[in-house]
């Protein structure tokens, strides 16, 4: 009897106030939705990177750096959208400790499962990656970088979404032909969702 009462209580707690909708199907993505957000995480630099001025020469960066940025996405359909973002990465040279600021301007397509408020997604796109640092460090440089990744979103309510993802970034490797620099990134973000058709 107690187990039956507990099961009934949990069922009522998970039920939506709107008809028979369940917790997992509330606040799902809709067409024409916008997501505006911020993120932070860790960026892991490849050893044969190309973040340096060719007149200065290659020097290693510390493998892991802190990253943060802003993003905006538009979803013409509930399951697919396009997103742009700016990311800044703070790191230092492995030897000497001079500061270096890396940055990325990225554009990518996102495909997600829109049936539930916890939505797995994949993304892929292209952009630019650069560095700004003192002349006695690595100087300034910018290069094209591709990226892809996987992640999951949790639509907390009608207005907010939490997002966790991992990415693989592919760029040139220290000015060497046919050498690819494989960077990695783990990001946690929070977004405001706008333009939903109606609360669910």
N, C-alpha and C positions, 0 to 999 in steps of 0.2 A: 504493500500500500504506500509506504514511504517513497519507494522508488518510482512508483507511478505518479505521485504528487510532484516529485522532483522533476521528472520528465515533462510533466505538464507545465510547471513553472518555467523551465528553460525554454520550452516551445513558445510560451506567451512572451517571454523576455526578448526572444529573437525575432518575433513577428513584428512587422511594420505597422505603424499607425494608419497607413494607407492601404486599406483592403487586406488582401492576403499576401502581399509582398513580403519576401523573406529578407533577413539582414543582408545576406550575400548578394541580393539583387537590387538593393537600394543604391542610389547615387552612381549608377553605371555611366560610362561615357556615352555621349550623344553626338549626332552630327552637328556641324557648325559650332563646336565647342572650342574655346581658347584656353590655353594654360600659360600663365605667367608666373615664373618662379625664380628661385635662387638655389644654389647648390654648393657643397663643399666636399672635400675628400682628399685622396692621396694620388699623386702622379708619380709613376716609376719610370725614370729615364733610362733608355737603352745605353749600353756602353759605347757602341759606335754611333753616337748621335751626330746630327748636323747643325746643332745650335751654336754656331760660332762664325765670326768674320774670317773669311779665307785668308786675309792679310795678316791675321793674328795667329791662326793655327788652332788645332784641336787640343782641348784639355777636358778631362773627365769632370762631370758634375756628380754631386752626391746622388745616389740612386733614387731616393724617395724625397719628394717635396710636397708641401701643402698646396692645395688648389681650391679656388672658389670662383664663382661666376654667376651670370644671369642668363636666363633663357626665355624664349617665347615660342609657342607652338599653336598651330591652327589645324583643326580636324574637320575637313569638309565632309568626311564620313566617320562614323563612330569607330571604325577599325583601322583607319589609316590617316596620317597627318604629316605635316612638314614642320620642322623646328630649326630655329637658329639660336646660337648661343655665343657668348664671350666667356673665356676662361682665363684666369691668371694663375700662374704657378710660381711659388717662391722657393728658391733653392740656393745652394752655394757650390763653389768649386770644391772638388774632393781634396785637392792640395792647395793650401793657401787660404781657403775659406772666404774668398771674395763673393759678395752677393751676386745673384743672377736672377732676373725676372723673365720667365717664359710666359708666353700667351698664345691663345688659340682663338681663331674665328672660324666657326663651323656651321655647316648646313647639312641636315640629314632628313631622310624619310623615316617614319615610325609606323610599324604595324603592330596592333595590339588586339587582344581578345576582349571584346566589349560586353560580354554577357554578364559579368560579375563585377563587384566593386573592387576586388583584388584581381588586377589585370596584368598578366605577363606581356612583355613586349620585346621586339627586336628592332634595331635601328642600324642604318648604314649611311655614310655620306662622305663628304670631302670638305677640306678647308685649308686654312693657313696656320702654320705654327712658327713663332718667332722668338727672339731673345733680345733683351736690352740689358747690357751690363757695362761696367767700366772698360776702358781700352786696355787696362792691364789684366783684365779677366778674359772675356770672350768677345767683347764688342757687340755689334748689332747684326742681326741676320733674320731672314724670313724665308720659309720654304713651304711647298704644298705638302699636306699630310692627309691621308685617308683614314677612316675609322669605321668600326662596326662594334656592336655590343648587344648585350641582353640585360633584361632587368624586370622589375615588377613594380606596379603602382598599387597603392591602397587609397581609394577615394574615401577619405575620412567622413566627409559630409558633403552637402551640396556645393560648398565653396572651396574646400581644401583637399589636396592630394599629397601623399607622401610617396617618395620614389627612391628606389635603390637600384643601382646598376653597375656593371663592370664593362670595360671597353678595352679593345686592342687597337692601337694607333700605329700606322705604318708610314714611315717617312724615309728620306734618304739617309744613308749611313756614312757620315764623315767624308763626303765628297767622293765616295767610291762607287764606281759603276757596278750595277747588279748586286749591291749590298743594301739590304733593307734594315732600317732601325725599327725594332719592335718595342714600342712604349706600351705601358699599361696604366689604367686609371680605374679607381673605385670611387663612386660618387653617391652621396645622400642628398636629396633635395626636397624642397617643399614648394608647392605650386598653388596659386589661386586659380580656380576654374570659373570661366565666364561663358555666357551664351548658351547654357543648357536650355533645352526645350521646356522643361518643368521639373520641379523637385520630385524625387522618387524615394 
